[in-house]
Amino acid sequence: MEEEGVVSLWAGRADSAEALAAYMREDYSEDGDFIPPPFAKDFGIDYYDEDFREAEYFTKPARSIRQLLKGCSYGDVVIPKFVHLLGDSFPDDVNAVVMLYNFKHDTGVEASDGEAIRLKYMGAVKYDE
């Protein structure tokens, strides 16, 4: 759900950068109807603004939240907040993260467990106060 100044975070595993890109890709039918990306379908999300999305794949898995979120938008604000929320490390090795800005996830769907992509919703923090 849209919420100004909030960023939601998902973290997990992807088989490849291409698999993550395909998982996040929006599409259109032959009639021009919008087809949400598999990510949105899996997490029960009706819509999010593609311009406010970051998705990163890492060839070397890690657990450090600081390392995996380094370079994200508003990093100086959101990284310490996610560390405060989640601790210094994710519980498992992570090689894929997705962040939706101006969005607070609240559908109740916490995880996706597909063949090529396995993500878990980690939480949301304010980045604009």
Secondary structure, DSSP 8 states (H G I E B T S, - for coil): -EEEEEEEEEEEEES-HHHHHHHH--EE-TT--EE--HHHHHTT-----GGGEEEEEEEEEEEEHHHHHTT-TTHHHHHHHHHHHH-SEEEEEEEEEEEEEEE---SS--EEE-SSEEEEEEEEEE---
